[in-house]
Amino acid sequence: MINEHKSDTFQEQQTIASLVTPLGEGGIGKIIVSGRHALKIVSKIFQGKGVADLSEVASQKLYYGYIQERGQKIDEVIVHIIKQEDSFTGEYVAEINCHGGIHVLMRIHKCLQSMGAVDAPWNSLLGRSLENGRIDFIQKEALQEIVEIQTRLGAKVLLDQYGGALSGALREGLKMLEEIRRGVSGDISPHPSPLAFLNGGGSTSEGNGLFQKNDTFVSTLINLIRGLLETAPFGIALTTPQVLVILGKPNVGKSTLINTILGEERMLVHHEPGTTRDYVSEFISVEGVPFELVDTAGIRDTGDKLEALGVEMTQEQLRRADKVIAVFDNSRPFDKEDEGILDALYAWLILKTSGDTSQKTHARAILPVINKCDLPANLDKSRIGSALQQPLCFLSALNKDGLDGLNKRLVEEFDTVYKPMGPVVFNKRQYQLLAKADMLLKKDKECLCVEHEINKALHVIDELKKIFMMCLEGNESLK
């Protein structure tokens, strides 16, 4: 551990050069140089009109010129200079904007290394920003997620979390904990929080009244934590798209349905049962919420070895599913194969609900779909409804009728009407920490509001503060 710490400290002292645009064809490429010597290093290879030393120029300005090596011009560039006090990383920064070809980017990057910069991945810049107090760990997580986010709504939510929406809510929680601590220890706050006057709280100097006011603070804190936890299904679904498996016996119209959902012909559709031998996945967006949509082979007993492999793959995809669209054929009688689908769904629910209660999948994760409703009805729908205890979706995938109802069901658990700068929990780390805080308050909240358990109350407050700081500072604080 000591050697690792020395290595980390040495690395932190280096000036780093990061390629922040992906390698490939593009009009513009960007390299960010950050560190104590960033401006001096770039000055060694930058030739700009009237600019001898980038260390002497104004911050937050653009400078036009050329990158050169041994007197030979490599590329025409624009360099953005940001001094330490203004920069994202808390260090001197030079952003080199050049042409986006691989050859040019790599050559400039090598020139910077030859002048003393150290190659580093783009997320090292986030590490510098965190270490220098420019962002907290939640903001760092938000920026990392933005790179991979699938939808515009997801980007909007994460940009707000980077802007401090979730961090700000947690800091409000820390302020509430300090008010609760004052009430428990009998201290009088020289500058009482406005929260002290909620619900007729009155003055904070009234002896036992401090404990009465703690009722208000504790209730407000509980509501804050639970409100944040309620955002988690939505936030986590944005950053980790739910796996949505389409399940049904052969020839119920699964591939037609997925083509309808995608809005184009992607899947092989054939009148012969068992045509789909493999699974195919595509990403879709419903009201800004992404899903990984998986089309599978039908589940049934078969002597065909190739089809049997497809059924085995279906079982594998079902195990990783977060939601299942169970498709039944309106035009055919309920049979043993349909019964097999219900059995598979029951087994899936047992598997999903046997683990951590915070991650349980509930029955509403199954969306029963009655397809081919444009044809005469021969299916006993009551058997499906009574078995799954869920409302049925009626549609005709071929005629593209009824899809709106299915889409509504897919996102019914999420509040997709997002308010700007609303705090949203967007990963399992944050959720699990806040769930721990919620459980602690459920178990021990009474001690925060009575006089005779001061030591226990102070311990609970310290534990809650520790959890909130873990959210803001990352799991490193566990060490």
Secondary structure, DSSP 8 states (H G I E B T S, - for coil): -HHHHHHHHHHHTS-EEEE-S-SSS-SEEEEEEESTTHHHHHHTTEEETTBS-GGGS-TTEEEEEEEEETTEEEEEEEEEEE-GGG-SSSS-EEEEEEE--HHHHHHHHHHHHHTT-EE--THHHHHHHHHTTSS-HHHHHHHHHHTT--SHHHHHHHHHHHTTHHHHHHHHHHHHHHHHHHHHHT---SS--GGGGTTS---TTSTTHHHHHHHHHHHHHHHHHHHHHHHHHHHHHHHS-EEEEEE-STTSSHHHHHHHHHTS--S---SSTT---S-EEEEEEETTEEEEEEE-------S-HHHHHHHHHHHHHHHT-SEEEEEEETTS---HHHHHHHHHHHHHHHHHTSS-GGG---GGGEEEEEE-TTS-----HHHHHHHH-S--EE-BTTTTBSHHHHHHHHTTTS-----TT-----SHHHHHHHHHHHHHHHHHGGGGG-GGGHHHHHHHHHHHHHHHHHHHH-GGGG-
